[in-house]
Amino acid sequence: MNLKELYQEIILDHGKNPRNLRKTDNFNKDAKGYNPLCGDKVHIYLKLNENKKVEDISFEGQGCAISMASASIMTSLIKGKEEKEVKEIIKDFLEMIKEKESLNTKLLEEDEKTKLMCLSGVKQYPMRVKCATLSWHTLISAIDKSQNEINIKSKEI
Amino acid sequence: MNIDDIKKEFPIFSNKVHNNDLVYLDSANSSQKPLVVVDRIYDFYTKEFSNVGRSVHYLAVAATNLYENTRTSVQKYINAKDKNEIVFTKGATEAINLVASTFGQKYLKEGDEVLVTELEHHSNYVPWHYLRKSKGIKIEFSEVNENGEVTLESIEKKITKKTKIIAITHLSNVTGAILPVKEITKLAHSKGIPVLIDGCQSAPHLKLDMQDLGCDFYAISCHKMYGPTGLGILYAKKKWLEELPPYQGGGGMIGEVKKEDITYGDLPNKFEAGTMATAQVIAFNESIKFLNKIGIDNIIKHENELIEYGQELLRKNNSVKLIGNPKNKGAVLSFTIGNIHPHDIATILDEDGVAIRAGHHCCQILHEKLGLVATARASLGVYNTKEDLDKLNSSINKCKKIFE
């Protein structure tokens, strides 16, 4: 494993200049995520319209380059998708980070998948997988609103 | 023993990490083990194993003697008055929990205060927090100053008539500050308050003298002292061990057991319930021999040189910010680099074989005070060299380049 595979240009770019790092006006769903091992925090804001389509998504938080880049890329891919589609993309991403070699979803364009695959470098760093998955777990919890705050330590990656 | 040859005593340094020599700068987390300690565990299990303190057969007698020899070695190493003031625990965490639990049970009531500091590791705060929940006690925090120190004055400021025990670290695992524990103990005793010292970070690096220090309780972590994991030591003045109720019940800690009542064993058995970490205790004697062979004065001199060299190196490196600038500093260099998250720093350094720790180091109270989510920490052991610190510095430069 080469460090360059983990810190690819695209990760460094999103890590330094995260997209959608703000708070959505009139959001109607939100959730906080926290990684007690390193103190990383993320707060996801979601605005779904009457057709359950993501009109806007944003996040606030502090974290390492991997977690910021992951939240940044995630939010830019999710906008405009329907709730059901969002769930499918999350599932696909989490499975890829966990075990699968590639992304299978038809809901993303090839260039979008390439962007997401840049995060797959964390597979070689078990301690860092949680950095990449924190915002995704938090998005699930925002959509389901089953818990207000998720604590990634107690979750499976 | 030549200080330059010490690395050779540790087999781990013959391994490569990502094809690089290992630069181990995480000893505040846990130290590496010299071969003598590893061999001792192997020899005990292969040639001498038996449970201790129970059977009377040959192996049991020999193992019991070995086990008790370590207690005597520890007593001498920390200059305790009596060997029965040494209690083996599963770690320093358990040592502090033992005191918090038993002292709390016997002496604390609603409204009483326990005084800790903002520097404390979670293991010297959380056990006291339980008493906040169960007994309604209060926990007060002596403040850390801008240098990352806790002074005698800041302790004095927080002592009230309700202060029942003071529990403080000897050496901060984040800022490296060495607290004036002897003066604090003297002050506390003048007001009739007992003192517990968390010696996890100090024990591997400073000269320990319990009789001179005068404290009531001192917690030690053996795996940070070139010893095995799963083992800690609680030093406590005899009168406390006699007065405090037992912590855990079970075999080995009893006197007489009847249906109506139970009496407890003599010291230190009263606090060592169940089968203890026998092999670890026996092997820890080798850690003490290892430390004695080098000599604590030589260790202090060597590590002070390293810490000064490391501080100078990092101070000269632009955009590296050292956390804390205490006058009396132990073998810890915590730092941040610009806006780079410490976990990214740690991963990038690791690629060069440089092992550091990143995170809040189990000190969330302190990090909140510092306004930081996390810091990177390079911590030293007796096997480290100036070359190790040079490698740290050049890996930091590489890290800066990646993120610039």
Interface residues (C-beta under 8 A of the other chain):
Chain A: L3 L6 Y7 L12 G15 K16 L37 C38 G39 D40 K41 Q62 G63 C64 A65 I66 Y125 R128 C131
Chain B: I340 H341 P342 H343 D344 T347 I348 E351 A358 G359 H360 Q364 H367 V373 A374 I402 F403
